[in-house]
Amino acid sequence: MIRIYMYSNKLCSKSNESGFKIHKEISEKRWLPRKGRFTFSTYRLGLYLYFHEYSTPINFKEHFLNIVSAIREWDTAIKNHKKIM
């Protein structure tokens, strides 16, 4: 079976509480894995938050759109959060 592993660019530091909260909400809403549970050791990404997603060639389009939508939602939430502060 072919699997396609995708992850976003760095979103923010894991120590940023507001960013961590936004990341958790978006991940739960979009059903994204919150902890990079990939089998490859190269995906241990350290001190930053990322959105993770994996798919097969059959459902690639849906999963790709899901991670892109999560990134778009992240950008919107961060901009709104910065306006409040």
Sequence and secondary structure as in RCSB ss.txt:
>XXXX:A:sequence
MIRIYMYSNKLCSKSNESGFKIHKEISEKRWLPRKGRFTFSTYRLGLYLYFHEYSTPINFKEHFLNIVSAIREWD
TAIKNHKKIM
>XXXX:A:secstr
   EEEE S  EETT HHHHHHHHHHHHHHT  SS   SSGGG  TTEE  EEEE STTHHHHHHHHHHHHHHHH
HHHHHHHHH 
